[in-house]
């Protein structure tokens, strides 16, 4: 729109109109934009990072069966089905024992697919751009306004110009540290938080996987995980103290600890390779039960964080999008706000189930620095029970592969 319009002491250079304004171009925001497009609903996605950044950042890589089904149903499954690695189980190591969780036997044939989050993001961005979707990268100074009214809007800076995005709804998919949740007043918001007394050191390695399936290891010196992002790239994790910094971990130390924690059974060896990336991430659980404030809705990491031990993060985001896509479609098609009103409750049933499972897996596999010998014996007893009881393995397996939407 030509001209300069003063608003809230800012000079707005351009006004943009859409139906749904989405903040964040992660899996939740992008998938919602795609789903809305399929229902004939316009949206604009705002992302603070560059396109190259969001397509290359390495995050989660495990998709539940229901997530794969949904992505395929909305036309995003071609490359996923071709390049994703379908897994029919995973391995838990403790002491000198190995116990395989066999999905085929324990879950009536359900499984998981290993397909990196960045690959999901690439697929959706390509689909949105092909369809003429509006994604603005490298936006700054995003602020949300009037979400309690019927005419909410977003202000942001793009290419040095102040923009105003008018919309019917605002969806916050901008992660734990984003602006969306912070817009909800403290006397309104209800949230729950738990931090764990350790972190994960993650390394991305140019090497073929040493196993066809994921390996979770509870070792004498702490937890380790051997996973993969593709047939030529592996992702390994080591439990480490919260106050460690990446400079504490030379490549030689990383490999020594990975060998010690993972090579606990006969005739198995970890393949080394060039370390492409390494980082340390604190472990936490977080749930914001106020997933709606007026015309503002939260989805994905903006509303909940899980420890990566249970592989639930991206899957919970996809679940949120399913509920929100249905709710917005119902509102635009027939004016019904029933699903919008029940959005938080519908999502939170799955969120808390995912939180419980992630907490269980974290508690089962990690060394807690304050645990006494009694608590450590209980952990060992739980691991032996899991390996000796089919019922315990079934419960773990069905939670890991996830439940139908």
QUILIN-V172985 format. One record per residue. N is the residue number from 1. RES is the residue in three letters. OMEGA is omega in whole degrees, -180 to 180 (* if undefined). Layout:
n res omega
N RES OMEGA
N RES OMEGA
This chain:
n res omega
1 UNK -177
2 UNK 177
3 UNK 180
4 UNK -175
5 UNK 178
6 UNK -180
7 UNK 180
8 UNK 179
9 UNK 175
10 UNK 173
11 UNK -178
12 UNK -178
13 UNK -176
14 UNK 174
15 UNK -180
16 UNK -179
17 UNK 174
18 UNK 178
19 UNK -178
20 UNK 175
21 UNK -176
22 UNK 179
23 UNK 179
24 UNK 180
25 UNK 168
26 UNK -179
27 UNK -177
28 UNK -177
29 UNK -179
30 UNK -180
31 UNK 178
32 UNK 178
33 UNK 180
34 UNK -180
35 UNK 179
36 UNK 178
37 UNK 179
38 UNK 177
39 UNK 178
40 UNK -178
41 UNK -178
42 UNK 176
43 UNK 172
44 UNK 179
45 UNK 178
46 UNK -177
47 UNK -176
48 UNK -178
49 UNK 178
50 UNK 177
51 UNK 180
52 UNK -178
53 UNK -176
54 UNK 179
55 UNK -176
56 UNK -177
57 UNK -176
58 UNK 179
59 UNK -176
60 UNK -179
61 UNK -178
62 UNK 179
63 UNK 175
64 UNK 179
65 UNK -178
66 UNK 178
67 UNK 178
68 UNK 179
69 UNK -179
70 UNK -180
71 UNK 178
72 UNK -179
73 UNK -179
74 UNK 173
75 UNK -178
76 UNK -172
77 UNK -173
78 UNK -179
79 UNK 177
80 UNK -180
81 UNK -178
82 UNK -172
83 UNK 180
84 UNK -179
85 UNK 180
86 UNK -180
87 UNK -178
88 UNK 178
89 UNK 171
90 UNK -172
91 UNK 172
92 UNK 178
93 UNK 175
94 UNK -172
95 UNK 174
96 UNK -177
97 UNK 175
98 UNK 178
99 UNK 180
100 UNK 172
101 UNK -174
102 UNK -177
103 UNK -177
104 UNK -178
105 UNK -169
106 UNK -174
107 UNK -180
108 UNK 172
109 UNK 176
110 UNK 178
111 UNK 176
112 UNK 175
113 UNK 176
114 UNK -177
115 UNK -171
116 UNK 178
117 UNK -180
118 UNK 177
119 UNK 175
120 UNK 180
121 UNK 178
122 UNK -178
123 UNK -177
124 UNK 178
125 UNK 179
126 UNK 180
127 UNK -178
128 UNK -179
129 UNK 177
130 UNK -179
131 UNK -180
132 UNK 180
133 UNK -178
134 UNK 174
135 UNK 178
136 UNK 178
137 UNK 177
138 UNK 173
139 UNK -176
140 UNK 175
141 UNK 180
142 UNK 176
143 UNK -177
144 UNK -175
145 UNK 170
146 UNK -179
147 UNK 177
148 UNK 178
149 UNK 176
150 UNK 180
151 UNK 178
152 UNK 176
153 UNK 180
154 UNK 172
155 UNK -180
156 UNK 179
157 UNK 179
158 UNK 179
159 UNK 176
160 UNK -179
161 UNK 176
162 UNK -180
163 UNK 171
164 UNK 180
165 UNK 176
166 UNK -178
167 UNK 176
168 UNK -178
169 UNK 174
170 UNK -179
171 UNK 179
172 UNK 177
173 UNK -170
174 UNK 171
175 UNK -175
176 UNK -175
177 UNK -176
178 UNK -175
179 UNK -168
180 UNK -178
181 UNK -179
182 UNK 178
183 UNK -179
184 UNK -177
185 UNK -178
186 UNK -179
187 UNK 179
188 UNK -171
189 UNK 176
190 UNK -177
191 UNK -177
192 UNK -172
193 UNK 172
194 UNK 177
195 UNK -180
196 UNK -174
197 UNK 177
198 UNK 179
199 UNK 173
200 UNK 167
201 UNK -179
202 UNK 178
203 UNK 175
204 UNK -169
205 UNK 175
206 UNK -180
207 UNK 176
208 UNK 179
209 UNK 179
210 UNK 180
211 UNK 178
212 UNK -178
213 UNK 179
214 UNK 177
215 UNK 174
216 UNK -176
217 UNK 170
218 UNK -176
219 UNK -179
220 UNK -178
221 UNK 177
222 UNK -176
223 UNK 169
224 UNK 179
225 UNK 172
226 UNK 179
227 UNK -176
228 UNK 174
229 UNK 176
230 UNK 180
231 UNK 180
232 UNK -177
233 UNK 177
234 UNK 178
235 UNK -179
236 UNK -179
237 UNK 178
238 UNK 170
239 UNK 179
240 UNK 179
241 UNK -178
242 UNK -175
243 UNK 175
244 UNK 172
245 UNK -172
246 UNK 179
247 UNK 177
248 UNK -170
249 UNK 172
250 UNK 178
251 UNK 179
252 UNK 180
253 UNK 179
254 UNK -178
255 UNK 179
256 UNK -178
257 UNK 178
258 UNK 178
259 UNK -177
260 UNK -174
261 UNK -176
262 UNK -177
263 UNK -177
264 UNK 177
265 UNK -177
266 UNK 170
267 UNK 174
268 UNK -179
269 UNK 178
270 UNK 178
271 UNK 177
272 UNK 178
273 UNK 179
274 UNK 176
275 UNK -176
276 UNK -175
277 UNK 174
278 UNK -177
279 UNK 178
280 UNK -177
281 UNK 175
282 UNK -180
283 UNK 180
284 UNK 170
285 UNK -179
286 UNK 174
287 UNK 169
288 UNK -178
289 UNK 176
290 UNK -178
291 UNK 175
292 UNK 172
293 UNK -176
294 UNK 179
295 UNK 176
296 UNK 178
297 UNK 177
298 UNK 177
299 UNK 177
300 UNK -175
301 UNK 175
302 UNK -176
303 UNK -176
304 UNK 177
305 UNK 175
306 UNK 170
307 UNK -177
308 UNK -177
309 UNK -177
310 UNK 177
311 UNK -175
312 UNK -171
313 UNK -178
314 UNK -180
315 UNK 176
316 UNK 176
317 UNK 179
318 UNK 177
319 UNK 177
320 UNK -178
321 UNK 178
322 UNK -180
323 UNK -176
324 UNK 177
325 UNK 178
326 UNK -177
327 UNK -180
328 UNK 178
329 UNK 180
330 UNK -179
331 UNK -178
332 UNK -176
333 UNK -176
334 UNK 177
335 UNK -179
336 UNK 177
337 UNK -180
338 UNK -178
339 UNK 174
340 UNK -179
341 UNK -179
342 UNK -175
343 UNK -177
344 UNK -178
345 UNK -180
346 UNK -180
347 UNK -171
348 UNK 176
349 UNK 178
350 UNK -178
351 UNK -177
352 UNK 175
353 UNK 177
354 UNK 177
355 UNK -180
356 UNK -179
357 UNK 179
358 UNK 176
359 UNK -180
360 UNK -179
361 UNK 179
362 UNK -180
363 UNK -178
364 UNK -165
365 UNK -174
366 UNK 171
367 UNK 179
368 UNK -173
369 UNK -178
370 UNK 180
371 UNK 174
372 UNK -177
373 UNK 178
374 UNK -179
375 UNK 178
376 UNK 176
377 UNK 177
378 UNK 178
379 UNK 177
380 UNK 179
381 UNK 178
382 UNK 179
383 UNK 178
384 UNK 177
385 UNK 179
386 UNK -177
387 UNK -177
388 UNK -174
389 UNK 176
390 UNK 180
391 UNK 179
392 UNK 179
393 UNK 177
394 UNK -179
395 UNK 178
396 UNK -177
397 UNK -176
398 UNK 175
399 UNK -177
400 UNK 180
401 UNK 176
402 UNK -177
403 UNK 180
404 UNK 176
405 UNK *
